[in-house]
């Protein structure tokens, strides 16, 4: 089972992944390699529905001030 997300949550996950593997020097980015989808599939296999819901909630609030830091948009800007 895979977790389904879209919009801002999807963009946040892709930005986080691409921050660590941006796809430079001819290499594919994490998003191009399917890392976000693999993470969603992995998180979807968590036995706890509360854990799955917390993961989605984290992604949905990632690029907001409610995420706890003025630096929250940092990953989005880096992956830009």
Secondary structure, DSSP 8 states (H G I E B T S, - for coil): ------HHHHHHHHHHHHHHS---TT---TTTTTHHHHHHHHHHT-S-HHHHHHHHHHHHHTTSGGGS-TTTTHHHHHH-
